[in-house]
Structures are given as structure tokens and as C-alpha cells.
Amino acid sequence: MIKLYDSALSGNSHKVRMMLGFLDLDHEIVPVNWATGEMKEAWFTDINPRAQLPCLDDNGTVVWDSQAILVYLARHYDESGLWFPDDPMLMTKVVQWLMMANEEIAALAWARVTVLMKQPRDKLEELQSKGKAGLKVLDDALADGPWLAGTDYPTIGDIACFPYAGMAEQGEVDLSAYPSVQAWIARIKALPKYAAMPGL
Ligand SMILES: N[C@@H](CCC(=O)N[C@@H](CS)C(=O)NCC(=O)O)C(=O)O
């Protein structure tokens, strides 16, 4: 049985919950208390030395980092071959979006944490502008077609960018400037087997 070490509040964990849903994979959720820093406890760092969520354990195969987990699940379980396509150019494009998710779009995650956890706001503007730069790149790509990699079906690149783009307003970033991103968010939420997340 697949085990997902997860926090309900975590958009990175949500990427994995979405993928497990799209692939219809049975799994067990193991909640880890992000707010109290349970990821730093020895029982968890023995499993994931990076001390971060999410972390997946597939019958003893442990994978951490949401982008890496998306690749793992697509490679192992996606019979359609569409979520992470084999075609070299398409695969390259998907990897570009995985990197974007881990960089500019992740800045939106930190802006969200700053606001939700009422942390000091000295870095907030910097995080928001980095996130907005990412949203602009997404918006321009999505003006040309429904999905980020230029396919007519979603890929793990879309999943990786989705949660923190979709929750940008929780980090006080107005999404109305990004109409193609807004339409894409609605498109993702309308996919069959989409796993919902509170606040998204
Ligand atoms: N690049 C990692 C980032 C993971 C990450 O930052 N996870 C957060 C929860 S959403 C976490 O566990 N943070 C704890 C910490 O960094 O101390 C991924 O995509 O999985």
C-alpha cells in the first residue's frame, strides 16, 4: 500500500493527493503536524532526511519532494503515458514547468505561509514579486493553449504549478491580472477525479 506523509495545509502535499486521485491509486494518508514542526522529529527524518512534506513510501520505496513524487507516480502507474510524456521535447517542456513550480511558484507558497502564519512581513513583497513573475510566464503560456506543456491534455507540469498558483490570493497576490491562469485553475478543478483542497 502507498503511504503519503502529508499535511492537509500543504500545497506540495496536495500535488501528490491530486496525482493519486487522477491515477486512482489506493493509499493511506499519514498526517504529520507541519505547524508544530513534526517533520523535524527523528521518527520522520529517519524516513525523509530532508525533513519536509510530502514524502511517499510505496512498499518500501521512499521518494521525497513533490516534483520527484509526481515523476515517480507518473512513471510507475500512469498507463496512458500522458502525464509525463516520453517524447523528448514534451518531457523537456514538462520538466521546465516542474522547475518553475519549485522556484517562482514556490515563492507564492512562502508568501502564503507569511500571511497565514502571521510571520514577519519583511520578505513578503519580494516573494510576491517573484511569484507574480512566475504567474506572468504561466499566463502567457496558457494564452496559447489549455495546458502548460502545449499539449491538449494536462501533465504533471500543470499539477506541480497548480496548488500555489491557485492559492496565490492567500499570500495577498491578486489573480485578476492573470485571466488565462484563472481559466486554467477552473479547468483543473473540473477534471474527473480532481481531489479538492480546503481553501483552493
Ligand atoms: N521542494 C519541496 C518543498 C517541500 C516543502 O517546503 N514542504 C513544506 C511543507 S509544504 C515543509 O515540509 N516545510 C518544512 C520545512 O522546510 O521546515 C517539494 O516540492 O516537496
The ligand as an SDF file (V2000), in Angstrom:
LIG
                    3D

 20 19  0  0  0  0  0  0  0  0999 V2000
   10.6230   21.3390   -2.9440 N   0  0  0  0  0  0  0  0  0  0  0  0
    9.8970   20.6600   -1.9010 C   0  0  0  0  0  0  0  0  0  0  0  0
    9.4360   21.6490   -0.8480 C   0  0  0  0  0  0  0  0  0  0  0  0
    8.7920   20.9340    0.3200 C   0  0  0  0  0  0  0  0  0  0  0  0
    8.3940   21.8740    1.4160 C   0  0  0  0  0  0  0  0  0  0  0  0
    8.8930   23.0120    1.5240 O   0  0  0  0  0  0  0  0  0  0  0  0
    7.4660   21.3650    2.2270 N   0  0  0  0  0  0  0  0  0  0  0  0
    6.9990   22.1190    3.3600 C   0  0  0  0  0  0  0  0  0  0  0  0
    5.5120   21.8290    3.5950 C   0  0  0  0  0  0  0  0  0  0  0  0
    4.5750   22.4140    2.2110 S   0  0  0  0  0  0  0  0  0  0  0  0
    7.7550   21.6480    4.5550 C   0  0  0  0  0  0  0  0  0  0  0  0
    7.7380   20.4810    4.8980 O   0  0  0  0  0  0  0  0  0  0  0  0
    8.4520   22.5920    5.1800 N   0  0  0  0  0  0  0  0  0  0  0  0
    9.1630   22.2990    6.3750 C   0  0  0  0  0  0  0  0  0  0  0  0
   10.4720   22.9640    6.4250 C   0  0  0  0  0  0  0  0  0  0  0  0
   11.0050   23.3250    5.3630 O   0  0  0  0  0  0  0  0  0  0  0  0
   10.9700   23.1040    7.5260 O   0  0  0  0  0  0  0  0  0  0  0  0
    8.6980   19.9290   -2.5220 C   0  0  0  0  0  0  0  0  0  0  0  0
    8.2590   20.3410   -3.6000 O   0  0  0  0  0  0  0  0  0  0  0  0
    8.2570   18.9280   -1.9520 O   0  0  0  0  0  0  0  0  0  0  0  0
  1  2  1  0
  2  3  1  0
  2 18  1  0
  3  4  1  0
  4  5  1  0
  5  6  2  0
  5  7  1  0
  7  8  1  0
  8  9  1  0
  8 11  1  0
  9 10  1  0
 11 12  2  0
 11 13  1  0
 13 14  1  0
 14 15  1  0
 15 16  2  0
 15 17  1  0
 18 19  2  0
 18 20  1  0
M  END
$$$$
